């Protein structure tokens, strides 16, 4: 039995499908173009966050990942074993452990990050500047509403 949807639901489902397929295509292009130095996408994402923000509590890294990862500690462990990341305790709060790039990790990111930027630039070249600005605004609006709706549902 085929379920019929109203126009509002059809449009939402279509938008969701196009949104997820577009993200998947762009993300796969960036990931496939940037496979280097034995880093998987999650390891690279953790290093990218530390490269762009500097030292950060491990607990905050997971919330900043574009891709969900329930095991940031495991990824930080592997990066630490490779000598790319180090941990340091917070002097004010013993519960907080910081992660930061080592000099070797920073040197690696200095070498890899320009290619990562080129891959993203190439993947998004299908839009002109005005379209990119409009899409940023619309996606931010959509994300803010979804975040608000999610937090309201939890009450």
Secondary structure, DSSP 8 states (H G I E B T S, - for coil): ------HHHHHHHHHHHHHHHHHHHHHHHHHHHT--TT--HHHHHHHHHHHHH-SEEHHHHHHH-SS--S-HHHHHHHHHHTTSEEEEE-SS-TT-EEEEE-HHHHHHHHHHHHHHHHHHHHHTTTS-HHHHHHHHHHHHHHHHHHHHHHHHHT-
